[in-house]
Amino acid sequence: MSTSTILLSVIGTGVVLCSLAVGVAFVRARRLAKAPPPPPAKCPSCGSEQINVFESGLWDGINTCGGFQFGTCKHCGTHCEHRSTWDSESQQLRYTDRFVTEQEWQEQHIQPAARLEQRLMTGGDDNTA
């Protein structure tokens, strides 16, 4: 076999593998695009969808992932959390809304924000965070 034949075989194999990878990614993306939109966050106290979101983000772990939103209901003032969690058995996201206690709200949101603001104002390092 000549060098040019070997080179063409290697390039051809690379093109086929790349095309296969793009095809698989395209099929997965189309399947995810057909998924219904997530439900809006609802206040567990009054059922209002008017939530003033204070913090939101994504998380992942071993065999699980999801997102979260912490906020305050504009209607009744309740602190609440809207969380999505991947259910491996049903292959669907599960959504939950729950109350956030005043202690959780202070410890997870207010106090860390105040420490960050203090560090930014003083320009120093605060290792107590």
MINU-348363 format. One line per field, with one value per residue (C-alpha): residue in three letters; z, x, y; residue number from 0. Coordinates in steps of 0.001 Angstrom, whole numbers, plus 500000, padded with zeros to 6 digits. Each point is the difference from the previous one (the first is absolute). Layout:
residu	c(ALA, ...) .
c3	c(Z, ...) .
c1	c(X, ...) .
c2	c(Y, ...) .
num	c(NUM, ...) .
//
This chain:
residu	c(MET, SER, THR, SER, THR, ILE, LEU, LEU, SER, VAL, ILE, GLY, THR, GLY, VAL, VAL, LEU, CYS, SER, LEU, ALA, VAL, GLY, VAL, ALA, PHE, VAL, ARG, ALA, ARG, ARG, LEU, ALA, LYS, ALA, PRO, PRO, PRO, PRO, PRO, ALA, LYS, CYS, PRO, SER, CYS, GLY, SER, GLU, GLN, ILE, ASN, VAL, PHE, GLU, SER, GLY, LEU, TRP, ASP, GLY, ILE, ASN, THR, CYS, GLY, GLY, PHE, GLN, PHE, GLY, THR, CYS, LYS, HIS, CYS, GLY, THR, HIS, CYS, GLU, HIS, ARG, SER, THR, TRP, ASP, SER, GLU, SER, GLN, GLN, LEU, ARG, TYR, THR, ASP, ARG, PHE, VAL, THR, GLU, GLN, GLU, TRP, GLN, GLU, GLN, HIS, ILE, GLN, PRO, ALA, ALA, ARG, LEU, GLU, GLN, ARG, LEU, MET, THR, GLY, GLY, ASP, ASP, ASN, THR, ALA) .
c3	c(500000, 499164, 502464, 498253, 500252, 503727, 500520, 498105, 502073, 503262, 498853, 498800, 503326, 501841, 497858, 500626, 503781, 500125, 497955, 502360, 503059, 498464, 499106, 503548, 501451, 497576, 500961, 503720, 499536, 498093, 502748, 502682, 497924, 500039, 503798, 501533, 501687, 503773, 502131, 501554, 503641, 502259, 503542, 502241, 502243, 497629, 496587, 498379, 497124, 500762, 501690, 500531, 499321, 502288, 498845, 497318, 498535, 498752, 501857, 499097, 501757, 499434, 497828, 500768, 499088, 500139, 500729, 502802, 500662, 503393, 500331, 501754, 498917, 498858, 501116, 503551, 500843, 500597, 499395, 497662, 497909, 496567, 499233, 497082, 500400, 497361, 500661, 498493, 500142, 498050, 497966, 500830, 502059, 503228, 501274, 503616, 501781, 503727, 502835, 501091, 503744, 501264, 501447, 496624, 498221, 502362, 499970, 496274, 498468, 502236, 502071, 497039, 498000, 502932, 500387, 496291, 500101, 503026, 498212, 496911, 502044, 502034, 497180, 502447, 500270, 502380, 500576, 502218, 497032) .
c1	c(500000, 501267, 500307, 497292, 497511, 500656, 499674, 496697, 498695, 500885, 498397, 496888, 499661, 500346, 497299, 497624, 500572, 499500, 496801, 498727, 500742, 498198, 497017, 499679, 500247, 497328, 497578, 500500, 499507, 496737, 498715, 500773, 498444, 496676, 499920, 497271, 501099, 500453, 497077, 500287, 500966, 496941, 499760, 499184, 497963, 497672, 500667, 501141, 502499, 501300, 503321, 502771, 502979, 502941, 502307, 499912, 502378, 500725, 501478, 501200, 501126, 500454, 497099, 497965, 499741, 497549, 499434, 498746, 498466, 499715, 497726, 497232, 496373, 498925, 496441, 500383, 503716, 500765, 503588, 499939, 502130, 499191, 502205, 500310, 501593, 500730, 498182, 502100, 497199, 497415, 502606, 498206, 500572, 497985, 499029, 499339, 499093, 500577, 500056, 503395, 500164, 501210, 503099, 500848, 499408, 502348, 502730, 499981, 499275, 500092, 503134, 502195, 498915, 500837, 503464, 500693, 498899, 502246, 503006, 499352, 499652, 503157, 502007, 501279, 500009, 497438, 500742, 496960, 497652) .
c2	c(500000, 503408, 502842, 502013, 497112, 499637, 503759, 500091, 497055, 501755, 503267, 498154, 498202, 503328, 501596, 497078, 500123, 503778, 499703, 497325, 502156, 503002, 497788, 498651, 503520, 501226, 497205, 500696, 503737, 499457, 497699, 502589, 502783, 498128, 499907, 502169, 503232, 499834, 501125, 503456, 500333, 500182, 501272, 497005, 502292, 501861, 498399, 503256, 499786, 503504, 499158, 502542, 497680, 500753, 497207, 497312, 497462, 496529, 497046, 496541, 496889, 496294, 498802, 503130, 503652, 502873, 503648, 502193, 503410, 501684, 502992, 501853, 499947, 503466, 499276, 498651, 500483, 496311, 498860, 497010, 497655, 498559, 496994, 497600, 496571, 497359, 496717, 497182, 497432, 502004, 501924, 503281, 503104, 500253, 503451, 500946, 503218, 500347, 502526, 501307, 500643, 503363, 498303, 498365, 503315, 501849, 497330, 499239, 503396, 503058, 499296, 498870, 503056, 502279, 498394, 500417, 503628, 500616, 498471, 502099, 503186, 499433, 498459, 497401, 496270, 498535, 496336, 499488, 499483) .
num	c(0, 1, 2, 3, 4, 5, 6, 7, 8, 9, 10, 11, 12, 13, 14, 15, 16, 17, 18, 19, 20, 21, 22, 23, 24, 25, 26, 27, 28, 29, 30, 31, 32, 33, 34, 35, 36, 37, 38, 39, 40, 41, 42, 43, 44, 45, 46, 47, 48, 49, 50, 51, 52, 53, 54, 55, 56, 57, 58, 59, 60, 61, 62, 63, 64, 65, 66, 67, 68, 69, 70, 71, 72, 73, 74, 75, 76, 77, 78, 79, 80, 81, 82, 83, 84, 85, 86, 87, 88, 89, 90, 91, 92, 93, 94, 95, 96, 97, 98, 99, 100, 101, 102, 103, 104, 105, 106, 107, 108, 109, 110, 111, 112, 113, 114, 115, 116, 117, 118, 119, 120, 121, 122, 123, 124, 125, 126, 127, 128) .
//
